[in-house]
Amino acid sequence: MKIPVKTFRVREGANVRLKRLPTKVKPFYRSEEDYEKIQAGHLKALTERQGLLYAHNRYSLLLIFQAMDAAGKDGAIKHVMSGVNPQGCQVYSFKHPSAEELAHDFLWRTTRCLPERGRIGIFNRSYYEEVLIVKVHPEIQRGQLLPAELAGDEKFWEHRYRSINDLEKHLYRNGTRVLKFFLHLSKEEQRRRFLKRIEDPARNWKFSRFDLAERGFWKQYQSAYEDCLSATSTEHAPWFVVPADDKRNARIIISEIVLDALNGLKMSYPAPDKSRRKELLALKRQLTAKRG
């Protein structure tokens, strides 16, 4: 079944309202066995395309995952990218910035982690935290030591969005393709997943008082995400709002989007020139020659 991935893409200039977008859609798999079969096919194709990306060595791919707590970012990254050669993939998780990171501009810490040519980079949270958690908790901004005239600018967030868009345009012009995924989870499904984390001893470590406290800012986060998605989804660096109440369905959707992006790149394995071909043939003769 071909998944209509454009359905989940945020059109540039769209006025996003998350309440109008589903957190759950009809599954693109018929059974658990069918899900495993689809994922296996995706992983095989992804492994092949990632090998070509590495050999072609002209493009890189950056995947950004953002979501509310318990939306399934970690699981999606694990399952979607499980077939990728670790040498061609880099995963970074960004949490509270260090003192060194706060001493630089907000894009500095993530820019250092951008994928090299031929590789896939994955950001579990990203520079978008600057226009999400910082917007919901403005007291964090005071720790960034910004000049007063900048911190108090009424267009502060507009400037942040512009900085992000400028960065992503720059990346595109230099061969990095950026795909951004917002895992759209319902508040009720988050509640159920939090309860599972409390009830299952093996998952207790995933839950804290901080998670519950942040849940109290649900409306503020939804508003921050709406502003962010509306301002920063572009043709060259689109956002995809992925229904996340069904983890399996979300993983299938994400892997299909990644494959579509890789299939859209004009790539080929490097062809040897005449001198290189001559060298290879000479080496072949040495390997196949009879030894005395």
Backbone as CSV, one residue per row, in Angstrom:
resi,resn,N_x,N_y,N_z,CA_x,CA_y,CA_z,C_x,C_y,C_z
1,MET,0.843,-1.203,0.000,0.000,0.000,0.000,0.877,1.252,0.000
2,LYS,0.647,2.106,-0.976,1.399,3.360,-1.061,0.802,4.369,-0.089
3,ILE,1.634,4.906,0.783,1.165,5.859,1.784,1.186,7.270,1.200
4,PRO,0.083,7.995,1.283,0.040,9.364,0.750,0.769,10.336,1.674
5,VAL,2.093,10.355,1.595,2.891,11.118,2.552,2.622,12.625,2.479
6,LYS,2.208,13.105,1.314,1.936,14.540,1.184,0.780,14.978,2.081
7,THR,-0.055,14.017,2.472,-1.172,14.311,3.377,-0.673,14.865,4.704
8,PHE,0.509,14.442,5.111,1.033,14.813,6.421,2.015,15.976,6.355
9,ARG,2.287,16.440,5.156,3.241,17.530,4.977,2.565,18.881,5.208
10,VAL,3.245,19.747,5.947,2.730,21.094,6.200,3.130,21.987,5.032
11,ARG,2.150,22.505,4.356,2.412,23.363,3.204,3.032,24.681,3.663
12,GLU,3.990,25.166,2.889,4.631,26.438,3.225,3.587,27.548,3.285
13,GLY,3.619,28.313,4.365,2.674,29.410,4.535,1.365,29.002,5.172
14,ALA,1.186,27.716,5.487,-0.064,27.245,6.084,-0.216,27.767,7.511
15,ASN,-1.446,27.991,7.910,-1.753,28.401,9.279,-2.159,27.147,10.053
16,VAL,-1.220,26.555,10.736,-1.439,25.249,11.360,-2.307,25.374,12.610
17,ARG,-3.308,24.507,12.705,-4.131,24.366,13.891,-4.168,22.886,14.241
18,LEU,-3.468,22.514,15.279,-3.276,21.106,15.591,-4.575,20.385,15.929
19,LYS,-5.550,21.107,16.457,-6.838,20.472,16.763,-7.534,19.959,15.508
20,ARG,-7.198,20.539,14.382,-7.815,20.118,13.123,-7.086,18.938,12.478
21,LEU,-5.928,18.604,13.022,-5.115,17.533,12.450,-5.220,16.288,13.320
22,PRO,-5.358,15.119,12.716,-5.590,13.890,13.491,-4.352,13.405,14.238
23,THR,-4.591,12.829,15.401,-3.529,12.148,16.132,-3.560,10.647,15.837
24,LYS,-4.598,10.220,15.106,-4.723,8.818,14.737,-5.473,8.727,13.422
25,VAL,-4.981,7.900,12.506,-5.639,7.673,11.213,-5.776,6.172,10.982
26,LYS,-6.536,5.810,9.978,-6.717,4.397,9.656,-5.356,3.764,9.381
27,PRO,-5.056,2.627,10.008,-3.736,2.004,9.854,-3.407,1.675,8.406
28,PHE,-2.136,1.821,8.073,-1.646,1.447,6.748,-1.151,0.006,6.744
29,TYR,-1.468,-0.740,7.782,-1.145,-2.166,7.860,-2.403,-2.910,8.306
30,ARG,-2.539,-4.175,7.909,-3.750,-4.942,8.191,-3.640,-5.804,9.437
31,SER,-2.428,-6.119,9.840,-2.198,-6.994,10.983,-0.773,-6.788,11.473
32,GLU,-0.448,-7.424,12.594,0.920,-7.329,13.105,1.912,-7.911,12.110
33,GLU,1.518,-9.032,11.483,2.394,-9.663,10.488,2.593,-8.751,9.290
34,ASP,1.513,-8.084,8.881,1.600,-7.173,7.747,2.495,-5.986,8.081
35,TYR,2.396,-5.498,9.326,3.251,-4.403,9.771,4.723,-4.798,9.689
36,GLU,5.039,-6.002,10.192,6.418,-6.484,10.160,6.918,-6.610,8.729
37,LYS,6.061,-7.055,7.832,6.439,-7.210,6.427,6.723,-5.850,5.787
38,ILE,5.863,-4.873,6.068,6.048,-3.528,5.507,7.339,-2.916,6.031
39,GLN,7.559,-3.030,7.328,8.765,-2.462,7.915,10.020,-3.129,7.375
40,ALA,9.956,-4.457,7.185,11.110,-5.173,6.630,11.433,-4.670,5.228
41,GLY,10.388,-4.429,4.435,10.593,-3.898,3.090,11.187,-2.505,3.118
42,HIS,10.692,-1.680,4.038,11.224,-0.329,4.179,12.695,-0.351,4.598
43,LEU,13.012,-1.223,5.550,14.386,-1.296,6.048,15.348,-1.761,4.965
44,LYS,14.911,-2.719,4.164,15.757,-3.198,3.072,16.026,-2.078,2.067
45,ALA,14.960,-1.382,1.685,15.118,-0.288,0.726,15.951,0.840,1.320
46,LEU,15.739,1.141,2.602,16.478,2.213,3.255,17.968,1.880,3.341
47,THR,18.277,0.619,3.626,19.674,0.190,3.689,20.357,0.374,2.336
48,GLU,19.658,0.021,1.265,20.219,0.163,-0.081,20.444,1.623,-0.433
49,ARG,19.458,2.458,-0.135,19.577,3.874,-0.483,20.628,4.570,0.388
50,GLN,20.731,4.153,1.641,21.744,4.745,2.507,23.149,4.384,2.025
51,GLY,23.313,3.151,1.526,24.608,2.754,0.969,24.961,3.580,-0.252
52,LEU,23.954,3.868,-1.079,24.178,4.703,-2.261,24.486,6.136,-1.860
53,LEU,23.772,6.647,-0.852,24.036,7.994,-0.343,25.486,8.125,0.110
54,TYR,25.963,7.102,0.807,27.333,7.092,1.326,28.355,7.048,0.185
55,ALA,28.090,6.198,-0.818,29.025,6.049,-1.935,29.027,7.286,-2.836
56,HIS,27.847,7.845,-3.084,27.732,9.034,-3.940,28.443,10.230,-3.308
57,ASN,28.271,10.367,-1.979,29.030,11.341,-1.199,28.874,12.787,-1.676
58,ARG,27.656,13.130,-2.062,27.374,14.520,-2.457,26.275,15.134,-1.585
59,TYR,25.355,14.312,-1.127,24.244,14.789,-0.302,24.400,14.281,1.126
60,SER,23.689,14.928,2.028,23.486,14.393,3.376,22.013,14.603,3.714
61,LEU,21.545,13.861,4.699,20.136,13.925,5.086,20.052,14.183,6.581
62,LEU,19.282,15.189,6.966,19.081,15.511,8.372,17.614,15.277,8.726
63,LEU,17.382,14.404,9.708,16.042,14.103,10.187,15.879,14.702,11.577
64,ILE,14.856,15.532,11.750,14.609,16.193,13.024,13.304,15.666,13.617
65,PHE,13.361,15.259,14.886,12.175,14.746,15.570,11.841,15.643,16.759
66,GLN,10.616,16.127,16.772,10.116,16.935,17.877,8.747,16.390,18.276
67,ALA,8.433,16.493,19.567,7.139,15.989,20.038,6.967,16.286,21.514
68,MET,5.747,16.098,21.984,5.477,16.122,23.411,6.046,14.847,24.026
69,ASP,6.221,14.838,25.348,6.743,13.664,26.036,5.858,12.447,25.764
70,ALA,6.517,11.287,25.589,5.859,9.987,25.392,5.233,9.831,24.009
71,ALA,5.587,10.706,23.074,5.013,10.601,21.727,5.652,9.497,20.902
72,GLY,6.809,9.004,21.337,7.439,7.887,20.638,8.616,8.233,19.762
73,LYS,9.305,9.332,20.060,10.455,9.725,19.244,11.541,8.657,19.262
74,ASP,11.902,8.218,20.472,12.987,7.235,20.599,12.658,5.948,19.854
75,GLY,11.427,5.461,20.026,11.020,4.229,19.355,10.997,4.374,17.852
76,ALA,10.546,5.526,17.378,10.502,5.755,15.935,11.905,5.748,15.348
77,ILE,12.830,6.429,16.012,14.214,6.466,15.537,14.800,5.061,15.534
78,LYS,14.557,4.313,16.609,15.106,2.963,16.735,14.576,2.040,15.639
79,HIS,13.269,2.038,15.417,12.679,1.100,14.470,12.887,1.513,13.016
80,VAL,12.766,2.798,12.741,12.892,3.257,11.357,14.330,3.133,10.869
81,MET,15.299,3.399,11.740,16.697,3.426,11.325,17.469,2.168,11.719
82,SER,16.787,1.121,12.160,17.481,-0.063,12.662,18.289,-0.790,11.592
83,GLY,17.952,-0.598,10.321,18.687,-1.297,9.270,19.817,-0.492,8.659
84,VAL,20.052,0.697,9.186,21.066,1.579,8.606,22.441,1.247,9.169
85,ASN,23.434,1.263,8.309,24.819,1.039,8.728,25.225,2.138,9.717
86,PRO,25.648,1.767,10.932,26.025,2.775,11.930,27.103,3.741,11.445
87,GLN,27.957,3.297,10.515,29.006,4.175,10.008,28.447,5.312,9.164
88,GLY,27.229,5.138,8.676,26.645,6.165,7.825,25.534,6.943,8.489
89,CYS,25.417,6.797,9.821,24.316,7.441,10.533,24.803,7.990,11.864
90,GLN,24.344,9.191,12.209,24.740,9.832,13.458,23.489,10.321,14.181
91,VAL,23.327,9.940,15.445,22.161,10.330,16.232,22.601,11.215,17.393
92,TYR,21.916,12.347,17.563,22.220,13.260,18.660,20.928,13.624,19.389
93,SER,20.995,13.604,20.705,19.870,14.037,21.526,20.260,15.338,22.219
94,PHE,19.382,16.318,22.160,19.677,17.634,22.731,18.738,17.913,23.900
95,LYS,19.339,18.137,25.048,18.554,18.448,26.243,18.937,19.843,26.732
96,HIS,18.971,20.031,28.037,19.296,21.365,28.548,20.707,21.752,28.133
97,PRO,20.891,22.955,27.565,22.216,23.365,27.095,23.205,23.551,28.236
98,SER,24.461,23.258,27.940,25.534,23.429,28.916,25.926,24.903,29.008
99,ALA,26.788,25.215,29.971,27.272,26.591,30.125,28.018,27.039,28.877
100,GLU,28.799,26.138,28.287,29.533,26.473,27.065,28.568,26.776,25.922
101,GLU,27.522,25.978,25.816,26.550,26.173,24.736,25.774,27.473,24.922
102,LEU,25.460,27.812,26.163,24.745,29.060,26.437,25.597,30.289,26.139
103,ALA,26.907,30.102,26.084,27.808,31.213,25.792,27.882,31.512,24.293
104,HIS,27.222,30.697,23.479,27.188,30.889,22.032,25.748,31.162,21.571
105,ASP,25.598,31.460,20.293,24.256,31.632,19.739,23.516,30.298,19.775
106,PHE,22.185,30.347,19.712,21.388,29.146,19.968,21.539,28.063,18.907
107,LEU,22.087,28.394,17.743,22.275,27.394,16.698,23.628,26.693,16.781
108,TRP,24.499,27.198,17.624,25.883,26.710,17.648,25.987,25.235,18.005
109,ARG,25.295,24.807,19.051,25.494,23.433,19.531,24.990,22.385,18.545
110,THR,23.954,22.732,17.784,23.433,21.760,16.815,24.206,21.819,15.502
111,THR,24.695,22.990,15.137,25.452,23.123,13.895,26.701,22.243,13.922
112,ARG,27.293,22.091,15.085,28.487,21.241,15.221,28.185,19.775,14.946
113,CYS,26.911,19.412,15.009,26.521,18.004,14.889,25.852,17.677,13.550
114,LEU,25.903,18.600,12.609,25.276,18.358,11.311,25.966,17.197,10.588
115,PRO,25.207,16.413,9.820,25.796,15.239,9.150,26.765,15.617,8.046
116,GLU,27.801,14.800,7.909,28.750,14.972,6.815,28.106,14.510,5.517
117,ARG,28.719,14.865,4.404,28.224,14.395,3.111,28.232,12.864,3.099
118,GLY,27.179,12.298,2.551,27.072,10.853,2.465,26.453,10.205,3.688
119,ARG,26.074,11.009,4.684,25.565,10.437,5.920,24.170,10.948,6.277
120,ILE,23.522,10.199,7.151,22.216,10.584,7.684,22.411,11.045,9.117
121,GLY,21.964,12.241,9.420,22.016,12.758,10.779,20.617,12.788,11.369
122,ILE,20.508,12.420,12.639,19.216,12.410,13.315,19.310,13.261,14.568
123,PHE,18.424,14.235,14.684,18.344,15.072,15.870,17.099,14.685,16.668
124,ASN,17.308,14.147,17.853,16.210,13.873,18.783,16.060,15.122,19.640
125,ARG,15.119,15.944,19.276,15.018,17.356,19.679,16.142,18.096,18.949
126,SER,16.102,19.412,18.947,17.006,20.140,18.057,17.033,21.617,18.406
127,TYR,17.500,22.420,17.449,17.467,23.871,17.627,16.049,24.401,17.754
128,TYR,15.065,23.577,17.422,13.669,24.009,17.564,13.244,24.132,19.021
129,GLU,14.007,23.550,19.936,13.706,23.733,21.349,13.709,25.213,21.718
130,GLU,14.498,25.989,20.969,14.620,27.419,21.238,13.291,28.153,21.041
131,VAL,12.438,27.664,20.148,11.160,28.326,19.897,9.998,27.494,20.439
132,LEU,10.314,26.512,21.271,9.273,25.677,21.886,9.356,25.793,23.408
133,ILE,10.284,25.057,24.025,10.365,25.088,25.490,10.747,26.477,26.010
134,VAL,11.595,27.181,25.281,11.981,28.523,25.725,10.808,29.487,25.602
135,LYS,9.966,29.260,24.612,8.789,30.116,24.446,7.758,29.848,25.536
136,VAL,7.629,28.576,25.926,6.690,28.211,26.991,7.226,28.633,28.353
137,HIS,8.563,28.559,28.509,9.195,28.929,29.772,10.173,30.082,29.518
138,PRO,9.676,31.296,29.402,10.533,32.439,29.041,11.648,32.714,30.044
139,GLU,11.541,32.173,31.260,12.611,32.382,32.235,13.929,31.752,31.775
140,ILE,13.828,30.744,30.898,15.047,30.103,30.379,15.864,31.103,29.570
141,GLN,15.175,32.006,28.921,15.842,32.966,28.058,16.822,33.838,28.841
142,ARG,16.535,34.055,30.114,17.403,34.918,30.927,18.788,34.303,31.118
143,GLY,18.881,32.994,31.014,20.163,32.338,31.163,21.018,32.373,29.916
144,GLN,20.485,32.952,28.836,21.212,32.987,27.577,22.097,34.214,27.432
145,LEU,22.031,35.108,28.380,22.921,36.282,28.422,22.847,37.115,27.152
146,LEU,21.649,37.302,26.638,21.474,38.122,25.446,21.472,39.601,25.816
147,PRO,21.904,40.470,24.898,21.802,41.910,25.150,20.335,42.300,25.407
148,ALA,20.111,43.216,26.302,18.754,43.584,26.720,17.888,44.019,25.544
149,GLU,18.503,44.759,24.602,17.696,45.263,23.479,17.250,44.141,22.553
150,LEU,17.974,43.016,22.557,17.575,41.871,21.736,16.554,41.010,22.458
151,ALA,16.805,40.751,23.719,15.897,39.915,24.501,14.516,40.550,24.621
152,GLY,14.480,41.900,24.634,13.206,42.591,24.792,12.545,42.986,23.485
153,ASP,13.121,42.593,22.367,12.576,42.954,21.059,11.216,42.289,20.852
154,GLU,10.226,43.059,20.444,8.882,42.504,20.248,8.838,41.500,19.095
155,LYS,9.855,41.536,18.227,9.932,40.571,17.126,10.943,39.459,17.412
156,PHE,11.193,39.207,18.697,12.192,38.219,19.099,11.944,36.855,18.452
157,TRP,10.718,36.346,18.546,10.428,35.008,18.026,10.437,34.999,16.502
158,GLU,9.982,36.079,15.906,10.040,36.192,14.444,11.482,36.109,13.956
159,HIS,12.379,36.738,14.683,13.803,36.685,14.322,14.367,35.277,14.502
160,ARG,13.922,34.581,15.558,14.355,33.201,15.763,13.916,32.320,14.590
161,TYR,12.674,32.462,14.180,12.181,31.667,13.041,12.984,31.980,11.781
162,ARG,13.296,33.248,11.595,14.051,33.629,10.404,15.454,33.032,10.440
163,SER,16.089,33.038,11.614,17.422,32.438,11.734,17.379,30.962,11.360
164,ILE,16.356,30.263,11.826,16.212,28.840,11.519,15.984,28.631,10.028
165,ASN,15.094,29.420,9.446,14.824,29.277,8.012,16.058,29.579,7.171
166,ASP,16.813,30.598,7.586,18.038,30.934,6.854,19.045,29.792,6.929
167,LEU,19.165,29.177,8.107,20.077,28.042,8.257,19.665,26.900,7.334
168,GLU,18.394,26.584,7.320,17.928,25.442,6.533,18.029,25.708,5.026
169,LYS,17.880,26.964,4.622,18.120,27.308,3.216,19.584,27.112,2.866
170,HIS,20.446,27.539,3.778,21.889,27.368,3.583,22.240,25.885,3.455
171,LEU,21.680,25.067,4.315,21.952,23.624,4.268,21.504,23.034,2.939
172,TYR,20.319,23.430,2.491,19.794,22.923,1.221,20.718,23.296,0.073
173,ARG,21.184,24.542,0.066,22.050,25.004,-1.023,23.390,24.276,-1.032
174,ASN,23.714,23.634,0.080,24.988,22.925,0.166,24.823,21.406,0.226
175,GLY,23.655,20.914,-0.180,23.479,19.475,-0.359,22.871,18.714,0.798
176,THR,22.487,19.405,1.883,21.842,18.714,3.002,20.330,18.851,2.880
177,ARG,19.652,17.725,2.838,18.193,17.717,2.782,17.659,17.551,4.201
178,VAL,16.702,18.383,4.577,16.182,18.406,5.939,14.722,17.959,5.943
179,LEU,14.421,16.943,6.753,13.049,16.480,6.962,12.737,16.624,8.446
180,LYS,11.588,17.219,8.750,11.252,17.495,10.146,9.922,16.818,10.500
181,PHE,9.945,16.067,11.598,8.776,15.296,11.997,8.262,15.769,13.352
182,PHE,6.984,16.166,13.376,6.307,16.426,14.640,5.366,15.264,14.893
183,LEU,5.645,14.487,15.937,4.806,13.358,16.288,3.613,13.877,17.084
184,HIS,2.451,13.872,16.438,1.241,14.506,16.973,0.492,13.527,17.873
185,LEU,0.627,13.724,19.162,0.050,12.838,20.167,-1.123,13.522,20.863
186,SER,-2.183,12.756,21.141,-3.310,13.315,21.883,-2.981,13.350,23.371
187,LYS,-3.629,14.242,24.087,-3.380,14.365,25.523,-3.813,13.102,26.252
188,GLU,-4.902,12.488,25.803,-5.382,11.263,26.431,-4.416,10.103,26.216
189,GLU,-3.849,10.001,25.023,-2.881,8.937,24.767,-1.614,9.159,25.579
190,GLN,-1.220,10.410,25.760,-0.059,10.679,26.614,-0.338,10.215,28.042
191,ARG,-1.542,10.468,28.528,-1.911,10.031,29.883,-1.781,8.513,30.008
192,ARG,-2.275,7.778,29.010,-2.202,6.315,29.053,-0.748,5.838,29.061
193,ARG,0.082,6.473,28.262,1.489,6.068,28.195,2.230,6.409,29.478
194,PHE,1.898,7.530,30.102,2.495,7.871,31.390,2.131,6.823,32.442
195,LEU,0.860,6.397,32.452,0.419,5.393,33.411,1.169,4.076,33.206
196,LYS,1.403,3.705,31.953,2.159,2.485,31.662,3.577,2.587,32.214
197,ARG,4.159,3.771,32.116,5.515,3.965,32.618,5.580,3.830,34.141
198,ILE,4.483,4.169,34.802,4.429,4.035,36.254,4.164,2.578,36.650
199,GLU,3.280,1.917,35.897,2.861,0.553,36.237,3.892,-0.501,35.872
200,ASP,4.716,-0.240,34.875,5.712,-1.201,34.427,7.072,-0.849,35.025
201,PRO,7.602,-1.683,35.937,8.897,-1.373,36.568,10.018,-1.135,35.566
202,ALA,9.950,-1.815,34.426,11.002,-1.661,33.420,10.947,-0.295,32.739
203,ARG,9.836,0.417,32.929,9.684,1.735,32.303,9.688,2.869,33.309
204,ASN,9.828,2.548,34.592,9.787,3.595,35.624,10.800,4.698,35.376
205,TRP,11.959,4.327,34.845,13.033,5.301,34.637,12.657,6.362,33.603
206,LYS,11.631,6.065,32.797,11.225,6.999,31.748,10.316,8.110,32.253
207,PHE,9.895,8.019,33.518,8.899,8.979,34.004,9.420,9.720,35.229
208,SER,9.100,11.014,35.299,9.513,11.836,36.439,8.458,12.890,36.735
209,ARG,8.617,13.545,37.860,7.705,14.638,38.222,7.743,15.754,37.180
210,PHE,8.923,15.934,36.589,9.064,16.987,35.576,8.137,16.719,34.389
211,ASP,8.002,15.444,33.993,7.125,15.093,32.872,5.684,15.499,33.166
212,LEU,5.247,15.225,34.379,3.878,15.565,34.750,3.692,17.079,34.835
213,ALA,4.724,17.768,35.327,4.653,19.227,35.406,4.537,19.841,34.015
214,GLU,5.313,19.307,33.068,5.266,19.828,31.707,3.914,19.568,31.050
215,ARG,3.272,18.486,31.431,1.933,18.191,30.904,0.945,19.311,31.244
216,GLY,1.187,19.982,32.362,0.332,21.097,32.750,0.421,22.285,31.808
217,PHE,1.445,22.298,30.938,1.607,23.381,29.955,1.164,22.923,28.557
218,TRP,0.293,21.942,28.508,-0.114,21.341,27.226,-0.589,22.395,26.237
219,LYS,-1.502,23.266,26.636,-2.047,24.276,25.720,-0.959,25.220,25.220
220,GLN,-0.068,25.603,26.107,1.009,26.511,25.706,1.936,25.841,24.688
221,TYR,2.232,24.568,24.895,3.081,23.850,23.944,2.389,23.680,22.597
222,GLN,1.096,23.384,22.629,0.368,23.242,21.367,0.408,24.548,20.574
223,SER,0.256,25.661,21.281,0.321,26.965,20.631,1.709,27.242,20.078
224,ALA,2.740,26.893,20.850,4.125,27.103,20.397,4.422,26.254,19.168
225,TYR,3.947,25.019,19.160,4.162,24.145,18.000,3.424,24.685,16.774
226,GLU,2.221,25.171,16.974,1.468,25.726,15.842,2.207,26.892,15.214
227,ASP,2.714,27.799,16.042,3.469,28.944,15.525,4.737,28.477,14.803
228,CYS,5.416,27.508,15.400,6.661,26.992,14.835,6.422,26.314,13.488
229,LEU,5.463,25.424,13.435,5.168,24.702,12.195,4.734,25.659,11.098
230,SER,3.943,26.643,11.455,3.450,27.617,10.471,4.582,28.464,9.908
231,ALA,5.540,28.820,10.772,6.598,29.751,10.372,7.788,29.080,9.702
232,THR,7.983,27.775,9.919,9.249,27.166,9.474,9.089,25.950,8.568
233,SER,7.876,25.646,8.122,7.738,24.573,7.133,7.876,25.187,5.752
234,THR,8.900,24.768,5.019,9.182,25.336,3.705,9.331,24.226,2.673
235,GLU,9.398,24.605,1.419,9.540,23.617,0.349,10.837,22.837,0.479
236,HIS,11.901,23.514,0.901,13.203,22.852,0.978,13.443,22.185,2.325
237,ALA,12.636,22.495,3.347,12.797,21.879,4.672,11.414,21.728,5.305
238,PRO,10.627,20.772,4.830,9.235,20.654,5.278,9.059,19.984,6.638
239,TRP,7.980,20.376,7.296,7.516,19.667,8.478,6.473,18.643,8.065
240,PHE,6.472,17.501,8.763,5.430,16.499,8.602,4.780,16.281,9.964
241,VAL,3.472,16.460,10.021,2.734,16.211,11.257,2.248,14.766,11.200
242,VAL,2.895,13.908,11.979,2.648,12.469,11.912,1.720,12.051,13.055
243,PRO,0.541,11.503,12.761,-0.341,11.004,13.829,0.392,9.966,14.660
244,ALA,0.486,10.184,15.979,1.381,9.369,16.804,0.668,8.496,17.841
245,ASP,-0.665,8.504,17.870,-1.363,7.654,18.841,-1.138,6.171,18.551
246,ASP,-0.946,5.830,17.283,-0.619,4.464,16.872,0.862,4.450,16.495
247,LYS,1.691,3.874,17.375,3.142,3.918,17.169,3.557,3.221,15.877
248,ARG,2.961,2.076,15.579,3.338,1.332,14.383,3.024,2.132,13.123
249,ASN,1.846,2.711,13.105,1.463,3.502,11.941,2.415,4.681,11.753
250,ALA,2.774,5.324,12.865,3.696,6.470,12.797,5.036,6.055,12.204
251,ARG,5.523,4.887,12.604,6.812,4.420,12.098,6.767,4.126,10.610
252,ILE,5.666,3.540,10.155,5.516,3.267,8.728,5.490,4.567,7.933
253,ILE,4.750,5.546,8.425,4.639,6.840,7.741,6.012,7.502,7.650
254,ILE,6.741,7.517,8.766,8.056,8.164,8.799,9.026,7.493,7.829
255,SER,9.078,6.166,7.859,10.017,5.465,6.981,9.667,5.676,5.512
256,GLU,8.383,5.781,5.202,7.971,6.048,3.820,8.426,7.440,3.383
257,ILE,8.309,8.418,4.267,8.731,9.783,3.955,10.234,9.842,3.722
258,VAL,10.997,9.163,4.577,12.456,9.149,4.430,12.849,8.494,3.113
259,LEU,12.218,7.386,2.785,12.523,6.699,1.524,12.180,7.567,0.325
260,ASP,11.050,8.242,0.381,10.670,9.137,-0.718,11.735,10.206,-0.944
261,ALA,12.251,10.752,0.160,13.274,11.795,0.051,14.556,11.240,-0.564
262,LEU,14.972,10.069,-0.128,16.198,9.458,-0.668,16.021,9.072,-2.130
263,ASN,14.846,8.568,-2.471,14.587,8.192,-3.865,14.541,9.406,-4.787
264,GLY,14.272,10.571,-4.201,14.209,11.788,-5.003,15.557,12.414,-5.302
265,LEU,16.617,11.885,-4.693,17.961,12.420,-4.934,18.581,11.750,-6.154
266,LYS,19.222,12.535,-6.987,19.886,11.989,-8.171,21.267,11.484,-7.766
267,MET,21.334,10.187,-7.510,22.577,9.597,-7.009,22.986,8.406,-7.862
268,SER,24.270,8.126,-7.861,24.792,6.955,-8.567,26.097,6.539,-7.911
269,TYR,26.469,5.283,-8.094,27.756,4.828,-7.581,28.878,5.416,-8.443
270,PRO,29.965,5.825,-7.841,31.060,6.436,-8.609,31.569,5.483,-9.699
271,ALA,31.650,5.996,-10.918,32.164,5.193,-12.034,33.662,5.454,-12.186
272,PRO,34.489,4.419,-12.265,35.935,4.629,-12.404,36.285,5.221,-13.763
273,ASP,37.257,6.116,-13.806,37.713,6.659,-15.084,38.644,5.631,-15.746
274,LYS,39.166,5.965,-16.930,39.955,5.003,-17.700,41.204,4.551,-16.945
275,SER,41.888,5.470,-16.308,43.113,5.100,-15.600,42.806,4.211,-14.402
276,ARG,41.709,4.518,-13.704,41.326,3.698,-12.565,40.898,2.308,-13.024
277,ARG,40.176,2.255,-14.155,39.750,0.959,-14.687,40.962,0.117,-15.097
278,LYS,41.936,0.774,-15.700,43.161,0.076,-16.109,43.887,-0.480,-14.887
279,GLU,43.914,0.323,-13.828,44.553,-0.114,-12.590,43.841,-1.325,-12.000
280,LEU,42.510,-1.301,-12.007,41.730,-2.405,-11.454,41.945,-3.689,-12.235
281,LEU,42.014,-3.569,-13.558,42.242,-4.752,-14.386,43.625,-5.351,-14.113
282,ALA,44.612,-4.486,-13.905,45.955,-4.964,-13.592,45.962,-5.691,-12.250
283,LEU,45.247,-5.156,-11.297,45.156,-5.802,-9.992,44.439,-7.141,-10.087
284,LYS,43.418,-7.179,-10.948,42.691,-8.427,-11.147,43.609,-9.503,-11.723
285,ARG,44.463,-9.114,-12.680,45.380,-10.084,-13.292,46.340,-10.654,-12.249
286,GLN,46.744,-9.773,-11.324,47.650,-10.253,-10.280,46.949,-11.244,-9.344
287,LEU,45.700,-10.982,-9.075,44.970,-11.856,-8.162,44.620,-13.204,-8.776
288,THR,44.401,-13.188,-10.111,43.989,-14.423,-10.775,45.155,-15.201,-11.392
289,ALA,46.356,-14.596,-11.403,47.508,-15.268,-11.998,47.863,-16.528,-11.201
290,LYS,48.299,-17.538,-11.927,48.726,-18.774,-11.263,50.032,-18.525,-10.526
291,ARG,50.082,-19.013,-9.337,51.313,-18.870,-8.570,52.194,-20.112,-8.722
292,GLY,53.501,-19.885,-8.870,54.422,-21.003,-9.056,54.735,-21.729,-7.764
